[in-house]
C-alpha cells in the first residue's frame, strides 16, 4: 500500500506535466468538462422551475443530494475511472507489459492518460455545496456537520470500489465495460435525486444488492432529518463507512483473483 501511495501521484504528475505543455488547451478542456457536468444541474433547476418540491424535498435538499453524489462520483472517476478500459488491454494484449513492470497494474491502468481536464468535473458540485449547505433548514450540530465530509469520502470509496469491481469482471467478460458503466454512471445519476421517487424494489436493490444508497441517500436522511421511506433501521444512516470498506475489500479480492487467473493473449 505504501508503494501504491508513492507511485500513484508520480504517474499522475507525469501525465499532468505532459498535458501542461499545452496550457490553453488544458484550461479550455477543463472548462468544457465543467460545463458538460453542469447539464445535470441545469435539468434539476428546470424541474424546480415547474414545481416547488420533488418527492417532498425542497430545492436546497435535492441540490445537496446532487452535490454530494456528483462530488463523490467525480473524485472516484478522477482516480479510478480509467480502469474501465481493462477489457481493451485484455483484447490488445497490453496488460502483459504492465504485469512485468515493478508497479501495480491497477495503478498503471488507473493513471493511464490522466487528464487534468477531468478536474473540471469537481467545480459544479463544490460550488453547489458551498451555496446550498448554508441554506438547508436543518438543526445543525457537530454530528451533522461531520457527516457531510464523511458521506463524500465514503461515497467516493463506494464508487471507486464499484469501478474496480467492474474492471475485475472484465477478466471474465471482456466486453463487460457497458455493464460496468450502467452501474457507475447510472449510479451517479440515480444518487442525484431522492430515492423515494423510484420504485420501492429499485430502492431495495440499491440498498442491499448494489449499495448506491449509501453513497449519499442514507447519510443524507440523517443530515436532513428525514424519515426513511422504506422504514429501514436508523443505524443504516451511519453505515456508509463500513459499506465502503467492505465493498473495497470485495473489489480488491475480485481484482487479485482476476489477475491470478489471467492468461496471456500471446500477442
Secondary structure by P-SEA (a helix, b strand, c coil): caaaaaaaaaaaaaaaaaaaccaaaaaaaaaaaaaaaaaaaaaaaaaaacccccccccaaaaaaaaaaaaaaaaaaaaccccccaaaaaaaacaaaaaaaccccaaaaaaaccccccccccccaaaaaaacccccccccccaaaaaaaaaaaaaaaaaaaaaaaaaaaaaaccccaaaaaaaaaaaaaaaaccccccccaaaaaaaacccccccccaaaaaaaaccccccccccccccaaaaaaaaaaaaaaaaaaaaaaacccccc
